[in-house]
Amino acid sequence: MRDVTRAAAAVICDSEGRVLLAQQSSGQRRWGLPGAHIGPRDLPVTAIVREVRQETGMEVRVVDLVGLYHLTGALAGGGEELPDVLTYAFRCEAVSGEPVLNGRGRICHLGWYGPAALPDPVTATARAAVEDCGAGRSGMVRDLSRAGAPA
């Protein structure tokens, strides 16, 4: 059995229905949902509120669980197997603040994008969670592949 890392992600939409995405500052500079890996003692709900605050300066409230996304495999074009990641994707509502990068770190850009116009490259988890959220689904459980195809 492979090790599984836990992560939390926030699906935050604005009044125009666009979703907030964060671009990684290293590697393939993929776009994904705000969030991060969470420690073994962290509760996913607590972790996502903290991570959104740290990454964007925004205060959010968790509305519900869009889904659990189990990500496996290697990145497209790469042969290296990476650890599996189980992401808790939460639908969140902005309570206060506007998204602003909080210093240099693992994110280099933040931006609002329409669900039908996500930037490239976008993570498989972000694509699936945005699709599920946009369709009004909650409580989804999906297996995903980093290469983009279902696992």
Residue pairs with C-beta under 8 A, 6 or more apart in sequence:
2 72
2 83
2 84
3 83
3 84
4 70
4 83
4 84
4 85
4 86
5 37
5 83
5 84
5 85
5 86
6 37
6 38
6 40
6 44
6 85
6 86
6 87
6 88
7 35
7 36
7 37
7 38
7 85
7 86
7 87
7 88
8 35
8 36
8 38
8 44
8 45
8 47
8 48
8 51
8 87
8 88
8 89
8 90
9 32
9 33
9 34
9 35
9 48
9 87
9 88
9 89
9 90
9 125
9 126
9 129
10 20
10 33
10 34
10 35
10 48
10 51
10 52
10 60
10 89
10 90
10 92
11 19
11 33
11 66
11 89
11 90
11 91
11 92
11 129
11 130
11 133
12 19
12 20
12 34
12 52
12 58
12 60
12 92
12 93
12 94
13 19
13 20
13 133
14 20
14 94
14 112
16 112
16 114
17 114
17 115
17 134
18 112
18 113
18 114
18 115
19 33
19 112
19 113
19 114
19 115
19 118
19 130
19 133
20 33
20 34
20 56
20 99
20 110
20 111
20 112
21 31
21 32
21 33
21 34
21 110
21 111
21 112
21 113
21 118
21 119
21 122
21 126
22 31
22 32
22 33
22 34
22 55
22 56
22 107
22 109
22 110
23 29
23 30
23 31
23 107
23 108
23 109
23 110
23 111
23 119
24 30
24 31
24 32
24 106
24 107
24 108
25 104
25 105
25 106
25 107
25 108
26 106
28 75
28 121
29 108
29 121
30 121
30 122
30 123
31 113
31 118
31 119
31 120
31 121
31 122
31 123
31 126
32 122
32 123
32 125
32 126
33 89
33 123
33 125
33 126
33 129
33 130
34 51
34 52
34 55
34 56
34 110
35 47
35 48
35 51
35 52
35 55
35 87
36 47
36 51
36 55
37 85
38 44
38 47
39 47
44 88
44 90
45 62
45 90
48 60
48 62
48 88
48 90
48 92
49 59
49 60
49 61
49 62
52 58
52 59
52 60
52 92
53 59
53 60
54 102
55 101
55 102
55 105
55 107
55 110
56 97
56 99
56 100
56 101
56 102
56 110
57 97
57 98
57 99
57 100
57 102
58 94
58 95
58 96
58 97
58 98
58 99
59 94
59 95
59 96
59 97
60 92
60 93
60 94
60 95
61 92
61 93
61 95
62 90
62 91
62 92
63 90
63 91
63 92
63 93
64 90
64 91
64 138
64 139
65 88
65 89
65 90
65 91
65 138
65 139
66 89
66 90
66 91
66 129
66 132
66 133
66 137
66 138
66 140
67 89
67 128
67 129
67 132
67 137
67 138
67 139
67 140
67 141
67 142
68 86
68 87
68 88
68 89
68 140
68 141
68 142
69 86
69 87
69 89
69 124
69 125
69 128
69 129
69 140
69 142
69 144
70 84
70 85
70 86
70 141
70 142
70 143
70 144
70 151
71 84
71 85
71 86
71 87
71 124
71 125
71 144
71 145
71 146
72 84
72 143
72 144
72 145
72 146
72 151
73 81
73 82
73 145
73 146
73 147
73 151
74 80
74 81
74 82
74 146
74 147
75 82
75 146
75 147
76 146
76 147
76 148
82 146
85 125
87 125
87 129
89 125
89 129
89 132
89 133
91 133
91 138
99 110
99 112
100 110
101 107
101 108
101 109
101 110
111 119
113 119
115 130
115 131
115 134
118 126
118 127
118 130
124 144
124 145
124 146
124 147
124 148
125 144
127 148
128 140
128 142
128 144
132 140
132 142
142 150
143 150
143 151
144 150
144 151
145 151
